[in-house]
Amino acid sequence: MDFTVLSSEIKICTNIMAIVILLGMIVFSKRIRSRNNAGDRLFLAMIVDVIIYALLNVIQSIVIDNAIITYEKIHFFLMILNAFTCLWDILVLLISYRWLLYVGYIIYGSADYLRRRYWPFLIPIPILSLLLMINMFTNFMYGYDLFFEMVRKPVYYIIPITEGIYILSSAFLVWKNNRKADRMHMFHFEFVLFPVVVGFLFEYMIKLSIVSLCFAAALAFIYFSMTELWQFDDEEKGFYNSAFFDYMKELAAEGRNDYTSAVYIRCNGGEAEMASIIHTELPREVVKVHVRKNVYGIYAEKGKDDLMDMIVDVIKDGVSEYEKEHGVSLEFEMETEYRNSGESAAEFLECIEVR
């Protein structure tokens, strides 16, 4: 069998497999469909991007790879192929960018933080997208010869360099965060990167397009990794549930975290209002746990007296502002706990556990 025909058939099959896998994730995962937070929305957006990428591959294969191309029509087909490549490049840029944002959100847990700190990474996307669209008519970045082989100009490599910056930045964030046993502790970056690298190697070295399937495999790994963390998400936005406290003790016993102080907030009614104040006002460096009904635990690895005093003052000020604004009274009490000298983090957490 002719390798071109075989390659086209493999491309169609692998892209359809990718679409089926990703649609299955959407259909069977209530978490993905619910889009409860920015992280879930980013993850769904990456899935949709890959589905579109795969659909374009299938359409391109049907339109060009299996078409009878005459000399008179060859320039028309080259223009179509150029348009497909433009869309593929834009989609890969978007996937790389959204992946960086997704890692940032999983670590920092704040969409506002992403908007404040990550906006420079957005700047290249519209610029490169515009250049890619201009390229369809000028071929100043890349083009195709009469044998449908891609001819890249030096300026084209701005695109993979930009994607590489996104990927390396996200890898650095994962590496830096894993040193602290934080939210990416269960996540191994190499298992996401490996299938993507394999996909592009097949694409460039043996002209076999399995990139969509490799993207789908990477997203599936992310999904199954994150289910381990999602089990700790509480119904209150921005909080862990009570099961996370046991996980904190495991990490402390392994020496992967070093909690030194805690504040317990007990409220008599107004639980949702108090949760909103805590989530809005407190710094992202502290761990917020919904210990049980009407009780919230705030845990810190550094700062001790100064940080705990700040947390207490911030909560009091937040409650005071809320009461003035809404004309209600929130009844609550706070208790501060400090780790003793010579006491390990695991022992400290064991002593202050609220049943």
N, C-alpha and C positions, 0 to 999 in steps of 0.2 A: 504493500500500500504506500502511496506517496506520502512523504513526511508532512507536507503542507496540509494535506487533507486530514491526516491523523492529528496534527497539532490543532487544527480547527475544531475537530470533534472533541478533543481533550479540553480545549478552552470552553466550549459550550457546556460540557458535562460538569467541569469544576466550578464554573460560575453559577450554574443552576444549583449545584450542591451548596455553594456559599449562600445563595438566596434562601434555600430551604432551611438551612441551619439558623440563619439570622431571623427569618420570619418565625421559626419555631421558638426562638428565645423570646420574641415579642409576645407571641400568643400564650406561651406557658408561664411567663414571668409577670406576675401581678406587680412586682416591684418596678420593673421597667415601664410598664404601661401607666402606672400611677403618677410617675414624674413628680414625686413629692418634693424634691429639692434640685438645686442646680446640678449636682453630680449625676442624678438620675437622668435629667434632661440632656446633659452632655453625652452620657453613655448612649441614650436613644438616638441622639443626633449622629454619633459615630456609626451606629448600626445602619441608619438610613443612608448615610454617605456611602457605606460599603455596598449596600443593596443597589443603589444607583450605579455605582462603579461596575458592579457585576452585570447589571442589566445592559449597560452601555457596551460591555464586552460581548455579550450575547448578540446584541443588535449589530455591532460592528462585524462580528464573525459571519452572521447571516448575510449582511449587505455586501461585504467586501470579500471575505475569505472564500465564500462559496459562490461568488458571482462570476459570470463570464465577462471578462473585461476586454474590450476591444481597444485598439490604439486611439480611436476617435474619442472614446469615453474615459481614457486613462486619467486625464487632468481633472475631470469631474470627481472620479473616485479618490484621487490624491487629496483634493480639497475636503472631501468628506472625512477621510482618515485624519487629516490635520485637525478638523473640528473635534473628532472623537478624542484625539490626544490632548487637545486644549482642555476639554472637560475632565479627562482623567487627571491631568496635572493639578487642576484647581481642586478637585476632590481630595487628592492625596495631601495637598497643602492644608485643606480644611481638617482632614482627619488628624494630621500631625499637630496642628494648632489646638484642636479640641482635646486631643490626648494630653497635651501639656496642661491645659486648663483642668482637665479631669484629675490628674495627679495632684495639682495644686489644691483643688477643692477637697479631695480626700484627706489631704494632710492638714489644711488650715480650716476646713469646714465653713468657709464664709464666701458667699458670692460677692459681697461688698469688697472684701480683701482682694479677690481676683480682679475686680474692676479697677481698683486703685493701683495695684502693683503690676498687673499683666497687660495693661493696655498697649505698651510698646510692641509686644509680640503680634498685635493685630495689624499694625501698620503695613507690613509687607504683603498681606493677603490681597487687599484691593489693588495695590500697585502691580503685583505680579499677575493677578487675574486680568487686569487691563492689558498688560504687555502680551500675555498669551492670546488674548482675543485679537490684538493688532497683528500678532504673528501669523494668524490664519490667512492674512492677506499679503504679508510682506516676507514671511519666512526668515526674519532676521535673527530668530532664536534657534529654530530648527525647521527642517523640512523633510520631504521624502523624495527619493529618487524614483526612476521609472520601474525599479524592481521592488518598490514599496519598503525599502530599507530606510530607516530613520537617519538623517544627517544632522548632528547636533553642532551648533556654533558655540564658541566659548561663553557667550552671554547666557546660554541656556542653563549653565551649571549654577547660576544664582539660585535656581529653584531647589535642586537637591541640597545645596548648602544651607538654605533657609530651613528646609525640612530637617536636616541634620542638627541644626541649632536647637530646634524644638525638641527633638528626640534626646539629644545630649543634656539639655536643660532638665527635662523630666527625669532622666536617669540620675542626674546629680541630686535632684530633690528626693528621689527614692532612697539613694545611698545615704544622704545626709539624715533623712528621717529615720531610717532603719537603725542607725547608730543609737537612737534614743528609744527604740522599741515603741514607736508611736503608731499612728493609724495604718502605716504601710508595713507593719512588722510581719504580716502574713503574706506579703506580696513579694514575688521574685521577678524582677524586671526582665531578666534574661529569657524567661519563658514567653514573654510577650514579644520581645525583639527577635528571637530566633526564627519563628515562622515567617515574619515579615521579610527578614533578610534572605531567607531561603527563596521566598516568592520572587523577589527582585533579581536574585542571582539566576534563577531559571529563566526569567524574562530576558535578561541581558545576555546570558552566556549561550543558552540553547534555544532561544526564541520560543519558549513554551510558557504560555500565560496561565499561571495558577495563583496570581497575586490576590485575587478576590477570596479564594478559599483560604489562603494563608492569613489574610486579614480577619476572616471569620473565625479561624482557629485562635488567633490572638485575642479577639473579643470574647470568645467562649472561655478562654483561660481567665481573663479579667473577671468575667461574671462569676465563675466558680470560686475564684479567690475571694471576691468581695462578699460572697454569701457568708463566709466565716465572720466578717465584720458586721454585716447587716443584722446578724442575729442579736447584736448588742444595741442596735438603734432603738430608742424609746419612742413612744407615741408623742412625747413632748419634743418639739423641734429643737435640735441642738444638744440633746441629752443622750447619754447612754442609759440602758435599763439596769436593773439591779444585778443581772447576771454578769455585767462587766466588772463589778467589784471583785468577783472571784477570779476573773482573768487578770485583773491588776495584781492580785496577791500572787498568782502564778509567776507573772513577770518579775515581781519584786523578789520572789524566792530564787529566781534565776539570775538576779543581779542586773536585770535589764531596765529597771526603773528605780528611782530613789526618792520616793515621796517623803517630804519632811513635815508637812502641815496640812490641815484640813479645816473646813468650816461646814457645819451642818446647819441647815435652815429648815425650821419647822413652821409651817403656816397652818392657821386655823381657818380654812376656807380660802377662796381666791387662789387656788393652786395654779390655774392656768395663767393668771395675771403675774404671780410671783415667778413662774417659769419664764415668762416673756421678759421680765425685768432682768433676771439672772443671765439669760442668754444674750440679751442686748448689751448689758452694761459690762460684763466681766471680760477680761482679756482672753484671747484664744489659747494662751499657754497653759491655762488651768484645765483640769478634767472635770466635766460636769456630769454627775450621775443622779438619775431619778431613783433614789434608794428604795423608797416605797411611797405609798399614798401620803401626800402632804409633807414629804421629807426629801430634801435635796442635799447632796454632798458635793462639795467643791474641794478638789485635791490639787496640791501644788508640789513640784519637785524642788523649788528653790524660793528664796525670798523670806521665808519664815515670818518673823514679826512684821516687817514692813509690808510685805505682800498681803498678809492676812488682815492687817489693819486697813489697808487700802480696800480690800474686798468688802470688809464690814462697812466701811464708810460709803462705798459705791452703792451697796445694796440699800443702806438706809436712805441715801439721797434719792435713789431711784424710786423707792417706795413712797417717799415724801412727795416727789414730783407727780407720781401717778395718783396719789390721793388728792392732791390739789387739783389736778386736771380733771379727774372723774368724780370728785366729790364723794369718795367712798373711803372706808377704813380697812386696811389690810393688817390683820393680827398675825404676828410672827415672832419667833425668837431665834437667836443665833448662838451657836456654841463653837468655840475655836479649840482645835486640838493641835498639839505640837509633839514632834518626836523627841524622845528623851535621848540624852547623851549615851552612846553605847548601844542604843536600840537599833535593830535593822529595820529597813523599810517594810519587810514582810511582817515582822513583829508589830510594828506600828499600825499597819493596816488591820492586823488581827485584833489588836486591842480596841480600835475605834469602830469596829464593824457594828453597824446598826441592824438589829434583827427586826 
